[in-house]
Structure formats: structure tokens, C-alpha cells
């Protein structure tokens, strides 16, 4: 991911791109709305690396969940195809590799092994680098959407959040604990507006 912080595009643009993707979606898949929101927001930012998906992974998501995009004639489909070509040439950078590796190991260990879980893992590991709440950062409707997503893909991990921590905070704590390390905040938490609410006076956490 080349840029962790970018200016937010208008919400109406994000919604329009998300809806355009949903029109090309495979029917009845529980993750289509999630990936439409993630990709739609990244398209609006003009930064597909923001998805956290490599070019290969993103192409797989499109082929499996949004098969109509390749032949779609809408402006959103054409824009996506153009951005995919540029992204394929540039590739996905790996900021904060130590943290993303820890979180990926945790999520893979707790995976329910659905066909889309590996892609969800890639999205989440990179989203935890940014300073917003996960649900808002990913373009979802609320915390309950993240809870439902995590329950589909990592049900045992969700059951461990007995303190009802914010999901980004919980995932970071769990990732460090899984590696036998002291708990630390996710890289994005320090700049979050609710940092004091989540962490109080704890330093470095």
C-alpha cells in the first residue's frame, strides 16, 4: 500500500462506485457487499493498493465475486479496468511488514477456510494500518458489519473478544499475544480520534 493517509473522496462518489460494483456481482454471496465497499472506496481514492489486495488477489476477487466487471460498459467498470492495469504494473507495497505479518499469522490460524477468507485477511491486515475505525475505513455501515464479517471468517477469534474491545484494538492485541509478545496498539490507532477512549493513559498500547 503506497499511501496510508489520503484525502477522503465525497461519500456520494464512494456510494455510487459501490453500487455499480454490486450491479456486476455474483448472486447471493455473503461477502459481495463487503468487497464492493472496499473496492468502491479504493476506486474513489484512485488507489487500489488501499484495498490491501495484491493485483493478483484483486483480479481473483473481481473474477469470482464481480464477474460482470470485465465486460461491463458502465463508467465505473471502465475506470476499474483502467486502474487495475495501472495497479498491476505498480504492485502492492508492504508498509509495517512486522505488524502485518503478525496479524496475518493470527487470522490464518483462526480462519474458517471459506473461499474468500484469504482475501478478507489481506484487506484487514492493511486496514489496521490506517487511523479510522475499521467499519468506517472500509466503507461499511457500522461496527456490526465488521462483527458479522469476522464471525463468518474467524468465529473462534470473535468469541475471544470478551471485553468488547474495538475490533482494530482487539485484533492488534490478539496478534501480539498469539506471537507471545506484550500487547501493542495497531499502527493506525495512534492517530485515531478515539485513541484516548480505547487506550486511556496507556503508553505505546
Phi and psi in degrees as a GROMACS rama.xvg file:
@    title "Ramachandran Plot"
@    xaxis  label "Phi"
@    yaxis  label "Psi"
@TYPE xy
-79.6222  -34.4603  UNK-2
-134.889  119.525  UNK-3
-79.036  -35.3986  UNK-4
-112.832  122.528  UNK-5
-138.204  156.437  UNK-6
-64.7801  139.439  UNK-7
-74.6199  128.537  UNK-8
-75.1444  164.28  UNK-9
-59.3319  141.684  UNK-10
-59.6609  -35.1404  UNK-11
-64.1733  -33.9986  UNK-12
-68.1591  -42.1387  UNK-13
-62.2556  -46.4747  UNK-14
-61.7069  -40.7166  UNK-15
-65.2782  -42.0973  UNK-16
-68.2633  -39.0385  UNK-17
-61.5208  -45.8106  UNK-18
-63.4103  -38.2903  UNK-19
-63.2193  -39.2519  UNK-20
-67.0923  -41.2383  UNK-21
-62.2837  -29.7151  UNK-22
-66.5361  -19.7384  UNK-23
-103.62  9.97426  UNK-24
-81.8104  151.915  UNK-25
-67.1388  141.802  UNK-26
-71.9574  144.975  UNK-27
67.0377  20.1413  UNK-28
-91.1266  131.01  UNK-29
-66.5664  -16.72  UNK-30
-101.861  2.23003  UNK-31
-63.0562  -41.8963  UNK-32
-65.9625  -38.7221  UNK-33
-60.3127  -52.0158  UNK-34
-70.1783  -31.9127  UNK-35
-62.4645  -40.9018  UNK-36
-66.6058  -44.2182  UNK-37
-64.5361  -48.8748  UNK-38
-70.7653  -39.2257  UNK-39
-60.6613  -42.6691  UNK-40
-67.4808  -38.7996  UNK-41
-67.0752  -38.0953  UNK-42
-60.9306  -43.238  UNK-43
-63.6212  -33.9818  UNK-44
-76.7152  -10.7566  UNK-45
56.2898  46.1634  UNK-46
-152.712  84.527  UNK-47
-66.7152  -20.2311  UNK-48
-62.2897  -22.1991  UNK-49
-61.8778  -23.9376  UNK-50
-63.946  -25.866  UNK-51
84.6961  -3.80333  UNK-52
-92.0311  136.64  UNK-53
-66.8323  163.101  UNK-54
-54.1146  -39.6903  UNK-55
-65.3808  -44.7547  UNK-56
-63.0918  -42.5292  UNK-57
-64.7018  -38.9222  UNK-58
-63.0731  -37.1449  UNK-59
-67.3167  -41.0148  UNK-60
-60.0592  -46.0831  UNK-61
-61.4591  -45.4177  UNK-62
-66.2147  -35.9899  UNK-63
-89.1681  -36.4397  UNK-64
-106.657  -24.2828  UNK-65
-132.018  61.4639  UNK-66
-63.8691  -18.9943  UNK-67
-78.364  -10.7411  UNK-68
-64.3479  -40.1472  UNK-69
-61.6789  -36.7838  UNK-70
-102.951  -2.48132  UNK-71
-63.5412  142.747  UNK-72
-103.082  2.62248  UNK-73
-72.0364  156.809  UNK-74
-57.509  -36.5332  UNK-75
-64.0175  -42.0849  UNK-76
-64.8418  -43.0576  UNK-77
-64.0555  -40.8707  UNK-78
-64.7176  -42.0867  UNK-79
-62.5768  -44.3289  UNK-80
-61.4161  -40.6713  UNK-81
-66.3365  -43.5268  UNK-82
-66.8698  -34.0704  UNK-83
-63.118  -40.4995  UNK-84
-62.4958  -45.193  UNK-85
-66.1091  -39.5669  UNK-86
-67.3448  -38.9245  UNK-87
-60.6066  -35.4629  UNK-88
-74.7143  -28.4312  UNK-89
-91.9308  -43.5501  UNK-90
84.8142  176.452  UNK-91
-103.227  121.123  UNK-92
-78.0895  169.977  UNK-93
-129.44  77.0214  UNK-94
-71.0489  153.012  UNK-95
49.6025  52.9061  UNK-96
-62.8305  -30.6656  UNK-97
-65.1056  -45.3352  UNK-98
-68.3503  -46.8266  UNK-99
-62.7439  -33.5242  UNK-100
-65.2061  -43.9249  UNK-101
-61.0218  -45.5395  UNK-102
-68.0346  -38.4277  UNK-103
-63.802  -41.4544  UNK-104
-59.8055  -44.2923  UNK-105
-60.8914  -51.3779  UNK-106
-64.2291  -38.3279  UNK-107
-67.0175  -34.9004  UNK-108
-68.2094  -28.6351  UNK-109
-101.837  8.26296  UNK-110
-67.0627  141.319  UNK-111
-84.2239  -1.48166  UNK-112
64.1702  32.303  UNK-113
-71.3328  161.453  UNK-114
-63.3949  -25.8989  UNK-115
-99.867  -0.0677071  UNK-116
-62.442  -40.6916  UNK-117
-60.7582  -35.5726  UNK-118
-71.2058  -39.6327  UNK-119
-60.4568  -41.3991  UNK-120
-58.7372  -44.5394  UNK-121
-62.5463  -41.9263  UNK-122
-62.3736  -47.3823  UNK-123
-67.41  -40.3406  UNK-124
-62.4883  -34.4124  UNK-125
-83.3626  -33.1947  UNK-126
-63.9212  -28.9144  UNK-127
-70.8296  -7.21711  UNK-128
-83.4592  -15.7933  UNK-129
-97.5311  160.994  UNK-130
-88.3477  0.814222  UNK-131
-94.1816  168.097  UNK-132
-63.059  145.895  UNK-133
-54.8535  -47.5887  UNK-134
-62.2951  -39.9562  UNK-135
-75.0309  -40.0608  UNK-136
-60.1112  -37.8631  UNK-137
-87.2035  -2.70528  UNK-138
83.4164  23.0603  UNK-139
-92.8586  176.643  UNK-140
-85.0484  -20.2025  UNK-141
173.172  177.089  UNK-142
-56.2389  -34.3525  UNK-143
-62.3526  -27.9262  UNK-144
-68.2403  -39.5551  UNK-145
-65.8049  -42.0143  UNK-146
-59.7686  -44.1936  UNK-147
-64.2883  -41.6561  UNK-148
-61.8241  -49.6181  UNK-149
-63.7753  -35.8331  UNK-150
-66.2484  -37.0569  UNK-151
-65.686  -38.154  UNK-152
-105.534  -26.1129  UNK-153
-139.978  60.9025  UNK-154
-60.1261  -37.7775  UNK-155
-66.3299  -34.2709  UNK-156
-68.0112  -42.1053  UNK-157
-59.1026  -39.0168  UNK-158
-64.6794  -20.5153  UNK-159
-79.3584  -16.0443  UNK-160
-80.8488  62.4918  UNK-161
-73.0743  -16.945  UNK-162
-92.2397  1.8169  UNK-163
54.7798  43.3772  UNK-164
-68.9823  156.928  UNK-165
-57.2015  145.123  UNK-166
-63.7481  -38.3198  UNK-167
-65.0467  -42.6891  UNK-168
-62.6584  -46.7434  UNK-169
-62.7067  -44.6156  UNK-170
-61.7166  -40.8701  UNK-171
-65.7465  -48.6224  UNK-172
-57.2439  -45.2132  UNK-173
-65.8044  -36.9511  UNK-174
-64.8881  -44.1149  UNK-175
-68.1493  -40.8914  UNK-176
-62.8488  -40.0338  UNK-177
-60.8431  -31.3455  UNK-178
-88.7911  1.77493  UNK-179
75.3591  26.5367  UNK-180
-112.48  157.204  UNK-181
-61.8304  148.29  UNK-182
-65.9417  140.648  UNK-183
-138.678  157.421  UNK-184
-71.9172  155.756  UNK-185
-63.5841  150.062  UNK-186
-54.1455  -33.6176  UNK-187
-77.9016  -14.0123  UNK-188
-68.3601  -30.2785  UNK-189
-60.1647  -30.87  UNK-190
-98.3159  5.80661  UNK-191
-75.4103  146.369  UNK-192
-64.385  -23.1799  UNK-193
-105.206  20.7492  UNK-194
-55.8491  -45.849  UNK-195
-63.8944  -35.4529  UNK-196
-64.0338  -43.3364  UNK-197
-77.0483  -37.9153  UNK-198
-114.484  -10.0213  UNK-199
56.7455  -128.963  UNK-200
-97.823  13.6244  UNK-201
-70.7335  130.266  UNK-202
-95.071  136.298  UNK-203
70.0812  16.9178  UNK-204
